Amino acid sequence: MFQIYTTPCLHCSYISSHSANESTLPPTIELHPMPQAPDTVRITPTSEPGYGRVWRVEARQVLDHPVEEVFPFFADAHNLEEITPAILGFEVLTPQPIEMRSGLILDYRLRVRGVPIRWRTEILDWDPPRGFVDTQVRGPYRLWHHIHTFEPIDGGTRTLCTDIVRYRPRGWLLAPIVNTLFVQRDVEKIFRYRFEKLAEKFGSADS
């Protein structure tokens, strides 16, 4: 059974033992201890072989519906438009219907601080309703690797949604400055907006 638990580790065990291109979900994800607030997001610096300094996002939200009702929403790639801030002008370019699977390539269009950008991602691992892994193939980041997990809690009546992202902005030696001035704040705002939209749709422990 897939488990998520909290432990005072410096890095997710998956990150420390797998490369950025690892394609399968780990059997266990270790999480940083975080505040007791039900909807939380934390961004911390870490390192990744081949990339140097990267940043790790850990976001958790409890939704008041079972996994069987929550996961299908995430299984429709076009629903990303609904939970992404309108200011980004996010649009899924891959035509419907989209059959989600490992190896699938998805194309998006968005605007970052007014600059039009194309983003291509690959679904590295698709394991419904346990979770999935995607990575940027082409886009605004030097690295963007995203693990999504869905865990039944409270007897299966609610769902703990966990996102673990490793990212590094472009900019070479200036990447830490770019992250501090722009990227980290934008990433946190995106996840908090996602919390709000998902809470409106499914209800949450914080709503």
C-alpha positions in Angstrom: 0.0 0.0 0.0 1.3 3.5 -0.8 2.0 5.5 2.3 2.7 9.1 3.0 4.2 10.1 6.4 6.0 12.9 8.0 9.6 12.7 9.1 12.3 15.3 9.9 14.4 14.6 6.8 16.3 17.2 4.8 15.1 15.9 1.5 12.3 13.6 0.2 13.8 10.1 0.2 12.7 9.8 -3.4 14.7 12.9 -4.4 17.9 11.8 -2.6 17.9 8.4 -4.2 16.5 9.0 -7.7 17.5 11.3 -10.5 15.4 14.1 -11.9 14.4 11.9 -14.8 13.2 9.0 -12.6 9.9 7.8 -14.1 8.1 5.8 -11.5 6.3 6.7 -8.3 8.3 5.8 -5.1 6.8 3.2 -2.7 7.0 5.8 0.1 7.4 9.6 0.1 8.9 11.2 3.2 7.5 14.6 4.0 9.0 17.6 5.9 7.2 18.3 9.2 4.9 21.2 8.5 2.4 23.3 10.4 -0.9 21.7 11.4 -2.9 23.9 9.1 -4.7 21.6 6.6 -3.7 23.5 3.5 0.0 24.1 3.4 2.7 24.9 0.9 6.4 25.1 1.7 9.4 25.9 -0.7 12.9 25.1 0.4 16.3 25.0 -1.3 18.0 21.7 -1.9 20.4 20.3 -4.5 20.0 17.9 -7.5 22.9 16.1 -9.3 23.4 17.7 -12.6 21.5 20.9 -11.7 23.1 22.1 -8.5 20.8 24.3 -6.4 17.1 23.6 -7.0 14.0 24.3 -5.0 11.6 21.8 -3.5 7.9 22.6 -3.3 5.8 20.5 -0.9 2.1 21.3 -1.0 -0.6 19.4 0.9 -4.4 19.8 0.9 -7.2 17.7 2.4 -10.3 17.5 0.3 -13.7 16.4 1.6 -14.3 13.8 -1.0 -13.0 10.3 -1.5 -10.1 9.6 -3.9 -12.5 7.9 -6.4 -14.2 11.3 -6.8 -11.1 13.5 -6.6 -8.7 11.7 -9.0 -10.9 11.8 -12.1 -10.8 15.6 -12.0 -7.0 15.5 -12.2 -7.2 12.8 -14.9 -8.6 15.4 -17.3 -5.7 17.5 -18.4 -8.0 20.3 -19.5 -9.1 20.9 -15.9 -5.7 22.5 -15.3 -7.2 25.6 -16.9 -9.8 25.8 -14.2 -7.3 25.7 -11.3 -4.6 28.0 -12.8 -4.7 31.7 -12.2 -6.4 33.6 -15.1 -3.5 36.1 -15.2 -1.3 33.3 -16.7 -3.7 32.7 -19.6 -3.0 29.0 -19.3 -4.4 26.9 -22.2 -4.0 23.2 -23.0 -3.1 22.9 -26.6 -3.3 19.1 -26.9 -6.7 18.4 -28.4 -9.4 16.4 -26.6 -10.0 13.6 -25.9 -6.7 13.0 -24.0 -6.0 9.5 -22.9 -3.7 9.9 -19.9 -0.9 7.3 -19.8 2.8 7.0 -19.1 4.8 8.5 -21.9 2.0 11.0 -23.0 3.2 14.4 -24.2 1.1 17.4 -23.4 1.5 20.9 -24.8 0.4 24.1 -23.1 0.4 27.9 -23.7 0.7 30.5 -21.0 2.0 34.0 -20.3 4.5 34.5 -17.5 4.7 38.2 -16.5 3.3 39.0 -19.9 5.7 36.9 -21.9 4.1 34.2 -24.1 5.5 30.8 -23.4 5.0 27.3 -24.8 5.3 24.5 -22.2 5.6 20.8 -23.1 5.4 18.1 -20.4 5.7 14.3 -20.4 3.7 12.0 -18.1 6.5 9.8 -16.7 4.3 7.6 -14.6 0.5 7.2 -14.6 -0.8 5.1 -11.7 -4.5 5.9 -11.0 -5.8 6.7 -8.5 -2.5 6.5 -6.5 -0.9 9.4 -8.4 1.2 10.4 -11.4 4.6 12.1 -12.2 5.2 14.7 -14.9 8.3 16.6 -16.0 8.9 19.6 -18.2 10.3 18.6 -21.6 10.4 22.2 -22.9 9.5 25.4 -21.2 10.4 28.2 -18.8 12.3 26.1 -16.3 15.7 24.5 -16.3 14.1 21.7 -14.3 10.4 21.1 -13.4 9.6 17.6 -12.0 6.2 17.1 -10.3 5.0 14.2 -8.2 1.2 14.2 -7.5 -0.1 11.7 -4.9 -3.7 11.0 -3.6 -4.2 9.2 -0.3 -7.5 8.1 1.2 -7.8 9.3 4.8 -10.6 9.3 7.5 -11.8 5.8 6.4 -11.7 6.8 2.7 -14.1 9.6 3.1 -11.5 12.3 2.3 -8.4 12.7 0.2 -4.9 14.0 1.1 -3.5 15.5 -2.0 0.3 16.0 -2.0 2.4 17.7 -4.6 6.2 17.4 -4.5 7.9 19.6 -7.1 11.6 20.1 -7.8 12.4 23.1 -10.0 15.2 25.4 -11.1 14.6 28.6 -13.0 16.7 29.4 -16.1 19.4 32.0 -15.6 22.5 29.9 -14.8 24.4 31.8 -12.0 21.5 34.2 -11.7 18.9 31.5 -11.1 18.9 32.0 -7.3 18.3 35.7 -7.7 15.6 35.1 -10.3 14.0 32.6 -7.9 14.1 35.0 -5.0 12.8 38.0 -6.9 10.1 36.3 -9.0 9.7 32.6 -9.3 9.3 31.4 -5.8 6.6 33.9 -5.0 4.8 33.1 -8.3 4.9 29.3 -7.6 3.5 29.7 -4.1 0.7 32.0 -5.4 -0.2 29.3 -8.0 -0.5 26.6 -5.4 -2.5 28.8 -3.1 -4.9 29.6 -5.9 -5.2 25.9 -6.7 -6.0 25.3 -3.0 -8.9 27.9 -3.3 -10.3 26.4 -6.5 -10.1 22.8 -5.3 -11.7 23.8 -2.0 -14.6 25.4 -3.9 -15.1 22.3 -5.9 -14.6 19.5 -3.3 -14.6 21.3 0.1 -11.5 21.1 2.3 -10.5 21.0 5.9 -9.8 24.7 5.7 -13.0 25.8 4.0 
